[in-house]
Amino acid sequence: MRDVFVHEQGLCESQEVGPGTRISAFARVLPGAQIGAECEICDGAILEEDVVLGDHVTIEPGARLSRGIRVEHDVTVGANATFTSELSRDHRRSDGQLSTVIRTGAAIGANATVLGGVEIGIGAIVGAGAVVTRSVPPNAIVSGNPADIHGYTGESWQHAAPPGTTISEPGTVELAVPGVCLQRFTEFSDLRGSLTAGEIPKDIPFAPRRWFLVYDVPNREVRGEHAHRVCHQFLICVSGSINVAVDDGERRDEVTLDGPTLGLRIPPLVWASQFRYDPSSVLLVLASHSYDPADYIRDYDAFLATVNASNKQLA
C-alpha cells in the first residue's frame, strides 16, 4: 500500500487502501474493506468487510461501519456513530442485501445511529445522537429520535418575513433561487370574515391547467422532492403552515408559507420539497400543465444532470 500510514497500534487487514490515507491507533480495517485516497480513519474506528469509502472521507473515533456500507467522497462520520444491520423502512437491494449509502458531502453527527437500507442524500447533515430510520433527502438537516427534517443546508435562507425584506404589503419578493418568488396578496377583512384574491396573469403568471390539495400530512412526512421539466407551479398554504425548500443545483432557499395571503411561485428545473406540516395544513398547488409523469424529475442526480445540460445549452 503506497503512501499509507498505519499506526503501530492500528490494524489494517485490507490491501485496498488509497494513497494519503491514515489509519490511527486502535482502528481496525477488516479484509475486503476498500478505502479511497486521503481518508482519515481515527482512533478506535472499525470498518467491517465490504465497506467502501470514497476519497477524503473522515471516520472519527469510535465509529463503526457495518458490512455493506457505501460512503462516497468528502463525507464525515462522527465519533461513535453506528450503522446497524437492523432493516429500516426502506427496501433491500434487488440481490437481497442491505444497501446503506452515504452520498457525497454528507455529514453524520457524533453518536448517531443509522439503520440498514437507508440513503443519506448529497450534502445532508445528520445531527448528533439522531436515529435515522429512513432515507434522508439531499441537503436536508435531520435530528431527533426518530430523525425528522428541521431544515435544509445552504448559505441563503429566506422566510416569510426575512430580515430586511418587506412582504407584509401586497407585492412580490424574489428569492436567491432564480425565478422563485414569494407573492403577497391583498387581504380584505371585516366583521363578516376575511377574503383574499389574485388575478391571472397579474399575480399568477400562468393560466392553471390543473390544481390539487395536499392535507392530512403527518408532520414527519416530506412531500414534493422533485422538479419539473416544463411545468410551473404556484403554492398557497390555505390553512396552517408548511416549510418549502427550493434548490436550483447551486443555490438553496427555505420559505415558510403560513396563510392564504402568501404564495410561492416555482418555475421548472427547481427542486422543491415541502415539510414541517402542522396538523391543520392544507396546501393548494396550481400547475401550468396537465399531469404528465414524464415531466417529473424525481432523482436528485438526474435533476443535477438535467440542470447542467440546460445551462450548457444556454451558454
Backbone torsions as a table, in degrees:
resi	resn	phi	psi	omega
1	MET	NA	111.9	-174.8
2	ARG	-79.5	133.2	174.5
3	ASP	56.8	38.8	176.8
4	VAL	-115.2	132.3	177.7
5	PHE	-103.7	125.7	174.3
6	VAL	-123.8	118.9	179.2
7	HIS	-59.1	148.4	-177.4
8	GLU	-61.8	-20.4	176.5
9	GLN	-105.7	11.7	172.1
10	GLY	-97.5	160.4	-178.6
11	LEU	-130.5	115.3	177.4
12	CYS	-119.5	110.8	-179.3
13	GLU	-101.6	8.2	178.4
14	SER	-105.9	144.7	175.6
15	GLN	-98.3	-0.7	-176.7
16	GLU	-104.9	74.5	-178.7
17	VAL	-127.8	128.0	-174.7
18	GLY	-76.8	160.1	-179.1
19	PRO	-63.0	146.4	178.0
20	GLY	83.6	-1.9	180.0
21	THR	-79.5	144.4	179.3
22	ARG	-122.8	131.0	178.8
23	ILE	-117.7	116.3	-169.6
24	SER	-87.3	-179.9	-177.9
25	ALA	-60.3	138.5	174.8
26	PHE	67.4	4.3	171.7
27	ALA	-78.5	152.0	178.6
28	ARG	-136.1	128.9	175.9
29	VAL	-116.3	114.0	-175.1
30	LEU	-79.2	161.5	178.1
31	PRO	-58.5	141.6	178.2
32	GLY	91.6	-11.8	174.0
33	ALA	-74.2	148.9	178.8
34	GLN	-124.6	129.7	-177.2
35	ILE	-125.2	133.2	-179.7
36	GLY	-78.5	-164.6	-176.0
37	ALA	-83.5	146.6	172.3
38	GLU	55.1	44.1	174.6
39	CYS	-96.0	161.3	179.1
40	GLU	-126.9	111.4	177.6
41	ILE	-105.2	104.6	-168.3
42	CYS	-83.3	176.0	-174.2
43	ASP	-51.0	128.6	172.0
44	GLY	76.8	1.2	178.5
45	ALA	-72.8	149.7	-179.2
46	ILE	-128.5	128.9	174.0
47	LEU	-116.2	115.4	-178.5
48	GLU	-81.2	179.6	179.2
49	GLU	-59.5	148.4	174.7
50	ASP	63.7	23.7	168.6
51	VAL	-89.2	134.9	-179.2
52	VAL	-124.3	122.1	177.0
53	LEU	-110.5	140.7	172.1
54	GLY	-79.8	-158.4	-179.6
55	ASP	-87.9	153.1	174.5
56	HIS	58.4	42.3	178.0
57	VAL	-101.6	136.5	176.1
58	THR	-114.8	123.0	174.9
59	ILE	-109.6	108.3	-172.2
60	GLU	-77.5	168.7	-172.1
61	PRO	-52.8	134.3	172.8
62	GLY	80.5	-4.7	179.8
63	ALA	-70.1	146.7	-179.6
64	ARG	-128.6	122.1	178.1
65	LEU	-107.5	115.2	-176.4
66	SER	-79.2	169.6	-175.3
67	ARG	-54.6	134.9	173.8
68	GLY	91.3	1.3	179.2
69	ILE	-71.6	137.2	174.6
70	ARG	-116.8	119.7	-177.8
71	VAL	-118.8	121.7	-179.7
72	GLU	-82.5	-165.1	-171.3
73	HIS	-76.3	154.9	169.9
74	ASP	57.8	42.9	-179.9
75	VAL	-109.2	144.2	172.1
76	THR	-118.0	127.8	175.3
77	VAL	-110.6	119.4	-171.6
78	GLY	-71.2	167.4	-177.9
79	ALA	-57.5	132.7	175.1
80	ASN	63.9	14.7	173.4
81	ALA	-64.7	146.2	-175.8
82	THR	-130.7	136.6	175.4
83	PHE	-113.2	117.4	-173.4
84	THR	-95.6	164.6	174.2
85	SER	-91.0	-4.6	177.2
86	GLU	-64.7	132.4	-174.3
87	LEU	-72.7	132.9	175.8
88	SER	-82.7	-172.3	174.5
89	ARG	-64.8	-25.5	-175.7
90	ASP	-77.2	163.7	-170.1
91	HIS	-85.4	160.5	171.4
92	ARG	-75.5	164.0	175.4
93	ARG	-67.9	166.8	-179.1
94	SER	-63.2	-23.3	178.5
95	ASP	-87.7	7.1	176.1
96	GLY	87.9	-4.9	-178.5
97	GLN	-93.5	152.1	174.6
98	LEU	-66.3	138.7	178.3
99	SER	-123.9	100.3	177.5
100	THR	-108.6	122.6	-173.2
101	VAL	-127.5	130.7	174.5
102	ILE	-110.2	112.4	-171.5
103	ARG	-81.7	166.8	-174.4
104	THR	-52.1	133.1	173.9
105	GLY	79.3	2.1	-179.8
106	ALA	-76.1	161.1	177.7
107	ALA	-136.6	130.8	179.0
108	ILE	-109.3	123.4	-176.3
109	GLY	-73.2	164.8	179.6
110	ALA	-59.8	140.1	175.5
111	ASN	65.0	13.9	175.3
112	ALA	-72.0	152.4	175.4
113	THR	-122.0	127.7	-178.1
114	VAL	-118.5	119.1	179.1
115	LEU	-73.9	157.5	-177.8
116	GLY	-67.2	145.7	173.7
117	GLY	91.1	4.7	-179.7
118	VAL	-96.6	164.3	172.1
119	GLU	-121.7	125.6	173.5
120	ILE	-93.7	114.9	-168.8
121	GLY	-69.3	168.4	178.9
122	ILE	-52.8	127.3	174.5
123	GLY	70.1	6.8	-178.6
124	ALA	-72.8	156.2	178.5
125	ILE	-125.5	124.6	175.1
126	VAL	-103.7	120.1	-175.7
127	GLY	-67.9	159.3	178.7
128	ALA	-57.8	133.1	177.4
129	GLY	76.9	2.2	-179.1
130	ALA	-68.2	151.9	174.0
131	VAL	-115.8	107.3	-174.0
132	VAL	-92.0	112.2	-176.4
133	THR	-106.3	-4.6	178.9
134	ARG	-156.0	167.8	-173.2
135	SER	-62.6	147.6	-177.6
136	VAL	-106.9	127.0	-178.8
137	PRO	-64.3	159.7	175.6
138	PRO	-55.0	136.4	173.8
139	ASN	67.1	7.4	179.7
140	ALA	-78.9	151.4	173.3
141	ILE	-111.0	118.5	-177.5
142	VAL	-122.8	151.7	176.6
143	SER	-157.8	168.3	176.3
144	GLY	96.9	178.5	179.5
145	ASN	-135.1	107.3	-5.3
146	PRO	-72.7	157.7	-173.4
147	ALA	-67.1	132.3	175.5
148	ASP	-118.8	159.4	176.2
149	ILE	-78.0	129.3	178.3
150	HIS	-117.4	1.9	179.1
151	GLY	160.3	-173.2	178.8
152	TYR	-132.1	149.4	-179.3
153	THR	-74.0	159.7	177.4
154	GLY	144.3	150.3	-179.5
155	GLU	-77.4	-24.2	-175.4
156	SER	-107.4	124.1	179.3
157	TRP	-129.7	128.5	176.8
158	GLN	-125.2	138.6	178.3
159	HIS	-126.0	-179.0	-176.8
160	ALA	-59.4	-27.7	176.0
161	ALA	-139.9	67.4	-177.4
162	PRO	-66.6	150.0	179.6
163	PRO	-54.1	133.1	176.6
164	GLY	83.1	-1.8	-179.5
165	THR	-118.4	128.8	-178.7
166	THR	-103.3	115.7	174.9
167	ILE	-131.9	17.0	176.7
168	SER	-71.1	-23.8	176.9
169	GLU	-97.6	155.4	178.0
170	PRO	-55.6	138.1	179.9
171	GLY	154.2	-170.6	-174.5
172	THR	-124.1	138.8	174.5
173	VAL	-121.5	123.5	177.3
174	GLU	-85.6	135.7	177.7
175	LEU	-90.8	177.6	-177.5
176	ALA	-70.0	-26.9	175.5
177	VAL	-77.7	116.5	-174.9
178	PRO	-54.9	133.3	177.0
179	GLY	89.3	-13.8	178.9
180	VAL	-90.3	125.8	-175.5
181	CYS	-135.4	143.5	167.5
182	LEU	-92.5	134.7	-179.4
183	GLN	-121.3	120.8	176.3
184	ARG	-97.9	125.2	179.2
185	PHE	-94.0	157.3	175.5
186	THR	-72.8	138.9	177.4
187	GLU	-114.5	134.9	177.4
188	PHE	-116.0	121.4	-177.1
189	SER	-130.4	141.1	170.5
190	ASP	-152.5	-166.9	-176.7
191	LEU	-63.2	-19.1	-178.9
192	ARG	-85.1	-10.7	-178.5
193	GLY	130.5	-160.5	-176.0
194	SER	-127.3	154.5	-179.9
195	LEU	-144.4	139.5	171.2
196	THR	-133.3	150.3	-175.7
197	ALA	-150.2	156.3	175.3
198	GLY	-139.0	164.1	-179.1
199	GLU	-122.0	154.8	176.6
200	ILE	-114.7	126.5	6.6
201	PRO	-97.8	11.5	-176.4
202	LYS	-59.6	-47.0	-176.6
203	ASP	-102.0	-38.2	176.6
204	ILE	-115.6	114.0	-166.3
205	PRO	-81.0	23.5	175.5
206	PHE	-152.5	156.3	176.9
207	ALA	-87.4	113.4	-177.0
208	PRO	-61.5	135.5	173.4
209	ARG	-103.5	-11.4	-174.8
210	ARG	-156.9	150.4	172.5
211	TRP	-141.7	156.0	172.1
212	PHE	-153.4	158.1	179.5
213	LEU	-114.4	139.6	174.7
214	VAL	-116.9	125.3	-177.2
215	TYR	-155.6	173.4	-177.1
216	ASP	54.5	40.1	-179.5
217	VAL	-91.1	123.1	173.3
218	PRO	-58.8	143.0	-173.7
219	ASN	-56.5	-31.1	-175.6
220	ARG	-77.9	-15.9	-175.3
221	GLU	-78.3	148.5	176.3
222	VAL	-114.1	129.3	179.2
223	ARG	-105.8	169.6	178.9
224	GLY	80.7	-111.5	-177.3
225	GLU	54.6	50.7	175.3
226	HIS	-161.6	171.2	172.4
227	ALA	-127.6	166.0	175.4
228	HIS	-114.1	150.2	178.8
229	ARG	-80.3	-42.6	-177.3
230	VAL	-130.4	-16.4	-173.2
231	CYS	-79.7	134.7	170.7
232	HIS	-94.9	147.8	177.4
233	GLN	-131.4	153.0	175.2
234	PHE	-133.1	121.3	-174.1
235	LEU	-107.9	133.3	174.2
236	ILE	-133.3	123.7	175.5
237	CYS	-88.3	96.5	-171.5
238	VAL	-75.0	-16.4	177.0
239	SER	-150.0	142.8	178.8
240	GLY	73.7	-149.1	179.7
241	SER	-151.9	153.2	173.9
242	ILE	-143.5	161.5	169.9
243	ASN	-107.1	143.6	178.4
244	VAL	-126.8	127.4	174.0
245	ALA	-105.0	133.1	179.1
246	VAL	-124.3	149.4	-168.5
247	ASP	-155.1	127.2	176.8
248	ASP	-106.4	15.3	-178.7
249	GLY	95.5	-19.0	178.2
250	GLU	-125.9	-37.4	-177.9
251	ARG	-122.2	148.9	179.1
252	ARG	-133.8	145.6	175.6
253	ASP	-136.9	156.4	172.7
254	GLU	-130.7	133.1	178.5
255	VAL	-126.9	155.2	173.6
256	THR	-110.2	121.3	173.4
257	LEU	-99.7	115.6	-170.6
258	ASP	-132.0	31.1	176.2
259	GLY	169.7	164.4	-174.1
260	PRO	-73.6	-6.1	178.6
261	THR	-91.5	3.0	-175.6
262	LEU	-125.4	125.5	178.9
263	GLY	-123.7	159.3	-179.9
264	LEU	-126.4	121.8	178.4
265	ARG	-92.6	125.3	-179.3
266	ILE	-123.3	114.7	179.8
267	PRO	-81.7	175.3	175.2
268	PRO	-61.5	161.5	177.8
269	LEU	57.7	37.1	169.5
270	VAL	-125.9	122.6	178.1
271	TRP	-76.1	129.9	-176.4
272	ALA	-133.9	139.3	176.0
273	SER	-134.1	141.1	175.6
274	GLN	-114.7	135.4	-177.1
275	PHE	-153.4	178.1	-179.1
276	ARG	55.6	50.2	173.4
277	TYR	-70.9	140.1	169.1
278	ASP	-93.5	167.4	-171.4
279	PRO	-59.4	-25.5	-177.1
280	SER	-96.8	6.3	-173.0
281	SER	-66.4	132.9	171.5
282	VAL	-131.9	117.8	-177.5
283	LEU	-105.5	123.2	174.2
284	LEU	-98.7	128.2	178.4
285	VAL	-119.4	122.7	173.5
286	LEU	-101.8	133.1	-175.6
287	ALA	-123.4	143.6	-176.7
288	SER	-78.9	-16.0	-175.9
289	HIS	-130.7	157.1	172.2
290	SER	-67.0	161.5	-176.7
291	TYR	-63.2	130.1	178.1
292	ASP	-145.1	108.7	-178.4
293	PRO	-55.3	-31.5	-177.8
294	ALA	-70.3	-15.6	-179.7
295	ASP	-80.5	-14.8	-177.0
296	TYR	-85.9	138.1	169.3
297	ILE	-114.0	108.1	-172.5
298	ARG	-104.1	-9.1	179.0
299	ASP	-105.6	128.0	-173.6
300	TYR	-66.2	-37.1	177.0
301	ASP	-63.4	-41.7	177.8
302	ALA	-64.9	-36.2	176.6
303	PHE	-60.8	-48.4	179.6
304	LEU	-61.1	-41.0	178.9
305	ALA	-64.4	-39.7	179.2
306	THR	-66.3	-42.4	178.1
307	VAL	-63.2	-43.9	179.6
308	ASN	-62.3	-41.4	179.0
309	ALA	-64.8	-40.2	178.5
310	SER	-64.8	-41.3	178.9
311	ASN	-64.0	-37.0	178.9
312	LYS	-66.5	-36.5	179.2
313	GLN	-66.8	-34.2	-179.1
314	LEU	-79.5	-20.9	-176.8
315	ALA	-70.4	NA	NA
